[in-house]
Each structure stands twice: as C-alpha cells, then as structure tokens.
C-alpha cells in the first residue's frame, strides 16, 4: 500500500518485501516495539520497523497535527500488513476513484488544474468498474477517447471535505489514445490546459505537481516504458 498524507508518501511493506530494503537509504530508523514515534525523528526518509495498527494511527495523528516540514517519506515494515491497512481505512471515509495515463505514441497527456499539473481521474459511478471509470473520466475531463490497458498501480491519498476525513483509493491504468480530435479541457472541473508531452517535457512540468502523480508517472516509465 502506498499512502499519501499531506503529499508525503507512506509505504506499508510486509516481511518479504522488507528483505529488499537497505537501511543506509534512511535518515532515521525506529523500532516501534522499543520507542514511540515522535515529531523530532520524523525528518528526511524514515524507516519504521515492527509497525502495528497503533503505529500507523500514531503516525497519521502526528502528520495531521504537526507541520513536519523536513519529512520526505516513511516506510513501515509490519508483520501483519492487512491489519495495518485495515486500521488506515477505518480512520477515514473511503472513496473509490480511477484514472488514466494516456499515451499517443511516445507522448503523455497531462492537464493543468488549480495551479498544478495533473492526470485525469475521478470517482466511480454506482455500478461502474474501475476500468470503465478510467475511460469515462479521461473522455469527460479531456475530450480524448482512449482504450484502457494494463493497471499501473493503486494510490491512496487523504484530504478533508465538509469536515469529513476522506481516503481516496485510485486505480491507475495505462491507456492509448484512439481519437483526440475533440480534445478540450473540462472547464467545469477547473482544467485550464491540456498538453501531449514527451518524457523529458513531462518530467520538467511535473516538478509542479503532487508526489502521488509523480509516483504514478515514474511507475509507468519504470514498468512499461523501460
């Protein structure tokens, strides 16, 4: 599970995946069995060992109540990944969404919305599958008709709406442009600009984006465009 809280990536990994981690990659290492998480250790890249459901609850509380401007990322290693994931979900109202990374040849479709570069995505309608929602959202937000290919990844990010804490699960799909003759930004969704950008151009503009969006794009290039 990759979770973004205040745009900081929080990754949950089980014992098997933990074997590929290198402790030298982290600025701070905390054993949750031996010490409590404290704001002063949440700096740089942090590795938390032996994380339990109470650990993620404590971490989310710290992220919501402290600025933690020097924190870049957290990896939590847990013996019971399912229990920790269920604890995360229990703390929020879960909303299901879907989105697409659309390619036309070597170029990727990006949108400029509310001051940031972004990818088309949105909530699932009742009875709609994630793949159906991805195609619909792309067409509604950009006017581009695209076919849906392989799933790239799933991201989770939090926000607050009308006083409720929301956890949005977004399934991302690699998509291929079929027809972009009617391409136009959906102004009702505050989309100002649409661009087909190559890899170099996309990386440049995505410096003004969200960590979750950069994560999706990096995953596309690492797994599908190597």
N, C-alpha and C positions, 0 to 999 in steps of 0.2 A: 504493500500500500504506500503510495506517495501522496502526502497530505500537505497542502499549502495553507499556513495560518499567517495572516498579515504578510503574505507573499514570501514567507520563509518555508523552504522545503523540509518536511519532516518525513523521514522514511522509516517504515517498520519492516524489520527483517527477522526471519527465523534462524535457528541454529545452523542450518545447512548453508544458507546464503552468507552467514556471518563468517564462514571459513575463508571467503574471498576478500574480506576487509583487511586493510593494512593500518595498524594503529598509528603509524608515522604520518598518515594523512590527516590526523585530527589534532586540533589545538588543545582540547580538553577531553579526558576520558573519565567517566563517572560510573561507578558500580552502584546501581540503585539499591542493592542489598546492604551496602555499607554506609551510604550517605544520602541525604536528601538533595534534590535539585534546588539550587539557589541561583538567584539572578547573577551573582558575580562569576559563576562558572559558565554561564551561557554566553560565551564570546567565541567568535570565529566558527570553526567547524567542530561540532561536539559529538562524541560517541558515548552512548549510554548503554551499559551492559546490564543484563538481568532485569530488563524493564517488565513491569507488571501493569495491569489495568490502572492501578492507583498512580503509577508513574506518568502515564500519558495524561491523566486527569490533572495532575500537578503541573505538568509542562504546559498544557493548554491554559491553565489559570495564570501561570507566570507570563505567558505570551500576551494574554488579554489585559493584564494589569501592570505590565512594565514595558517601557519603550524598547529595551534590549537592542539598541541601535547597532551594536557590534556583533550581533548574532547572524551568522550566514546560513547554517544548516544544522540539523540534528538527525542522527541515525540512532534508532532504538533497537537493540538486539533483545529479543524476547523468546522464551521457551514456549509460550502459548500465543502465537500471533493472532489466532482467531479471537481469543478473549480480549486482547488489546484492541483489535479492530472494532469489536462489538461495543467496547466501552466508548470509543471515539464516537460511533454512530449514536449511542444513547444520549450523548451530551448535546445533540443538535437535532433539528428537523431536517431529514434527508430529502433532497430534491434531485431527481434524475434528469440528466441532460445528455446531449450528444453533439458532436461537432466534426468538422471535416478539414483535412489539409488537402486542398485541391491543386493538382498539377496540370499544366498544359505544356507538354514537352518537359523541359528542364526548369520551367518557371512555376513558382508557387503563388497562390492567390492570398494576399493579405489585405486587411482593411484597417482604416484609421478611424477610431471611435473614442470619443471622450478623452482626447489627448494622448491616446496610446495606440500602438499597432497591435492588432488582434487577429484571431481566426474566427470564422463563422461557427456559431454554436447556439444551442437553446434547449429549453425544457421539452421533454417528451409530452405529446398529447395523450389523452386517455386511449389505451389500447394500441398505442403505436410502439413499434420496435425501435431499438437504438439505431439500427441501420436506416430505417425509414425516416426517422427524425433527422439524422445527419443530412440526408439528401434534401429533405424539405427545408431545413434551416439554411442550407447553402443557397438554395434557389430563392427563398424569401428574402434573405439578407443581401444577396449579391446579384440575383437575376441569372446566375450561372447554373446550367443543367449539368449534373455530373453523375457518373456511375460510382458506386461505393465498392471499395476493395477491402483489403485486409485491415483488421483492427490494429491500431498503432499501440495504444496504451489506455489506461484509465487514470484520470486525475481526480483528486478530491480537494476542494478548497472551501474556505469558510467565509461568511460575511453575515452582516446583520440587516434585517429588513423588517420594518414596522415593529421593532422591539424583539423580534424572534431571531435566535441564532440558527443560521442555515448552514448545512453541509451539502455542497453540490457535488454529486458524482457525475463526471463527464466521460463518456466513452468516445474516443477519437478514432477516426477512420481515414486511411489514405484513399483519396478519390481522384478520378480522372475527368477532366473537362470534356463534355460532349458538345456543348453549344454555349458560347459566351456572347452571342450577338445582342442579347438583351441585358448585358451586364450593366448594372446601375446600383449605387448604394441605397439601402433602405433608410431613408432619412428619418422615418418614424422611430427607428432604433438608434438614432444619433450617429449613424455611419456617414462619414463625410467623404471618404475617398477609398477607392479600390485600386490595387496595383498587382500586376503579374511581375514577380521579381525572381531573379536567379539566386543561387545560393549565396553568393557574395553580397548582393544587394539586400537579401533578406536578413542576413546576419547583421548587417550595418543598421538597418532600421529597427531591428528587434532589440537594440540597446535601449530603446524607448518602448518597453513592453513589460509584461509580467513574467516572473520567474516560471510560472506554470506554463505559459505559452512558449517560452524559450525551451523548457523541458520537452514539450511535445515536438517542437521542430527539431531539436537535437536528436530525439529518438527516431524520428523519420529518417534523417540523414544517416544515422548510425546503423539502423536495421534494414532500410530499404534502398538507400541511395549510395551505399559504400562503393 
